[in-house]
Amino acid sequence: MCGIIGYVGTDARARAARVQTAREAMTHRGPDDAGLWTDDAACLGSRRLAILDLSPAGHMPMTSADGRHVLVFNGAIYNFVELRAELARSIAFRSSGDTEVILNGFRVWGWDTLLDRLDGMFAFAIWDTESRTLYAARDRMGEKPFFYAHQGGALSFASTLTALMSLRGGSAKVSARALDAYLTYQAVPAPLAMFDGTAQLAPAHSLVFTPNGQLKVSRYWDLAFAPKRRVTEMDALDEIDQLARRSVAQRLRSDVPTGTLLSGGVDSSLITAIARQEAGGPIDAVTMGFDDPAFDERPFARTVAARCRVTLHEEVLTPGLVADLPAIVWQYGQPLADVSIVPNYYMARAARRHMTVALVGDGADESFGGYARPMIERAASTYRKLMPASLRRALGDALADRAGSRSSGPLRRRAALLAAAGAGSASMAFVYDRALRPIRSEVYAPSLLGAVNGWHPDELYEEAWARAVASDDVDRALYGDLTTYLPDQLLAKADVSAMAHGLETRSPFLGREIVEYAATLPTSLRLRRFTTKYLLKRVAERYVPREVLYRRKRGFVMPASDWLRGDLAPYAKSLLLAGPFMDRGWIAPDATRRLLTEHADGSRDWGQQIWTLMVLEIWARLSLDHSIAPSDTLGVVLPQGVAA
C-alpha cells in the first residue's frame, strides 16, 4: 500500500523537484519510505507503506535487473506467491515481496497477459525506457485510486487528486459535471474527477501513453453474470466456503501485524471467524459503536469475538469527533459525502494502534444480494407484468414517502419499495434517489444548470445498466452496484480512511474467484424470499452465532440527521448560510434556507442533503479558497463568539 506519482514528458528532468514536492502530499499513504527516479522523458515517485519484504529490496520506484523497466505500485497482489513460483523458472528475483512479481511478469508475459494473471488491489505504472511508453492499470473492482491529467504531449498521474493538482499546477477550475454527479450521488464517479482537465482511471481499465503523446484507455476485464451454472444449494455453499477461506488466507500474507475490522455484521463477522482459523493463532479485531443503541452494533461484535476467541478493541463515536471533519474531507481530495466517512476514519485510526493490515467485509453485499434493490427488482418484474402502467405510476407516487421511511413497518416499507421500483422500467428503478437527485432541478442555481448543459449524471448509471452481460434485471442491478456505487463511493471511502492512518485494508470478498463465481449463481439460488445474502448467511452459520446473522441490517453509519438537528446544526448553518457558499453559484440560496428550516423544525428529513452540502462547502474552503486548513477543527467556521 503506497502513494504513487509520475510525470511523462520531454521536460521530465526539470519537473523532478515538483514531482518530489507533490509526492510529499501523500506521506500518510506511505510513511515508511520514499523514492524518486527520473530520465529525460519520465519522472516517477513513490511513498511506501511496507507490508511485504520490509528490506531495502522492496524500495520503489523499482527498476528491472536490466534497467529497462521502472515500476511504481500501490496495492497488494494476493496471488503473488503462486505467480512468483512460476516466473522464477525463467527469471531471477532480487526481493521477496509482490512488487517485483509485477515487474518480472511484465517482462516475461507482456502487458495483456500480466493484467489477466494478477489478482489483487492495485494501481501501478511501468515506464519502458526503450520504447518511451508508460503502461498503467487499476484493479478490477476499483479498490485503489488512480488520477491522471493529459496535457498536450505530457501525462501526469497520482494516487490522490491533491497530489496530482500540486504536480499539474495552474488554475483549479471545478468540473461542472463532476460537481453535478457529486450532488446527485454523494461521490464523484470515474472517469470524472473534480477539476477540469483531470480524470480517474476507471476500475478494470488500463492506460498506455506513447512517445507521440497518444493516450489509449481501455477495459481489460469485465464481470459476466451469464451464462448461469447449474449447481445445488449445498454445492454452492461448500464452494463459497472454500473460496472465502482461500481468499482470506491469501490476504493474511503479510510481514506486519494483521487483524480485522469487525462491525458486528454478517460480512466482517464471517471474515473474522475464518481469519482466526487460518491465522492459526490469536488475532486482534477493532470495532466502533455509538451511544445511540439504534446505531450501536458493538454487542454483536462482542458476541462474534467471544465465539471466535479474538481480542476485541472498542471505540465509541460521539458528535464531538465530527469537529475533525476538515481533516477527514481533505484526505479525499474531492468531496465524498457517505455519512460513514467519519466513523471509518476513526475506526482506521484505532485499528492502526494494533495492526498495519486489516481484513474487511467490503463487496459481499454487491455480490451476494445484501441490499433490498435486487430483491425488490425480482418482485417488481412480476408486478410490472400484472399491473397496468398507469396504476403502477399512481401507486408509486402515493407511497413514495414511505419507501425510505424507517418509521413504517417492514411490510409497508417493502410494499412502498415495490411500488416505487415497479412504477417505471427496471433501468429507471436502478438509478435510485439519494442526495440531491430528487430535488436537483429545484435547488440547483441557474448557473450550474447552464454549465451542465442538459447532461445528467444518470447517464453513467444507464451506461452501466446497458453494458451488463446478464440473464435478468436482478443481475443487471447487481452488476450496476458492483461497477458504480461500490467503487465510486464505498471503496473510495475504505481506501482513503485507511490510508489516512497508514493502514492497509484487504477485502476477501473482492477476490476475482469469488466475485466471478457469485456472478454465475442463478437468481433463484442467490435470493430467497426476503432474506438478503441468503447463501452467505448460510455459509456464515458454520462459523457465527445465528443471532448475529438474522437481524435487521444497520450499516456502519452515524445518526447524521439527528446530529444535524442537535450538535451539528450550528456548523451546518454557519457553512451553508454564509457568503462563500451562497456566492459559489451552485445551489439557490432560497433552496438552502428551506432545507435547513424544514429539517430543523422536523417537517422533513433533509439530513442526507444537508450533510452532502456541508461536505462540499468544507472541501471548497480547503481546496478552492484555502480559507481553512486540514488541521483546523470544524469550529473555525462558526462566527466569532458563537459556541456550538
Secondary structure, DSSP 8 states (H G I E B T S, - for coil): -EEEEEEESTTTGGGHHHHHHHHGGGGGG-BSEEEEEE-SSEEEEEEE---S--SGGG-SSEE-TTSSEEEEEEEEETTHHHHHHHHTTTS--S-SSSHHHHHHHHHHH-HHHHHHH--EEEEEEEEETTTTEEEEEE-SS--S--EEEEETTEEEEESSHHHHHHHH-S---B-HHHHHHHHHHSS--TT--SBTT-EE--TTEEEEE-TTS-EEEEE----B--S-----HHHHHHHHHHHHHHHHHHHT--SS-EEEE--SSHHHHHHHHHHHHHHTS--EEEEEEESSTTT--HHHHHHHHHHHT-EEEEEEE-GGGGGGHHHHHHHHSS----TTHHHHHHHHHHHHTT-SEEE--TTHHHHHT-SHHHHHHHHHHHHHHHS-HHHHHHHHHHTHHHHT-SSS-HHHHHHHHHHHHHTS-HHHHHS---TTGGGHHHHB-HHHHHHHTT--THHHHHHHHHH-B-SSHHHHHHHHHHHTHIIIIIIHHHHHHHHTTT-EEE-GGG-HHHHHHHHTS-HHHH-BTTBTTHHHHHHHTTTS-HHHHSS----S---HHHHTTTTTHHHHHHHHSSHHHHHTSSB-HHHHHHHHHHHHTTSS--HHHHHHHHHHHHHHIIIII--S-TTS-GGGGS-TT---
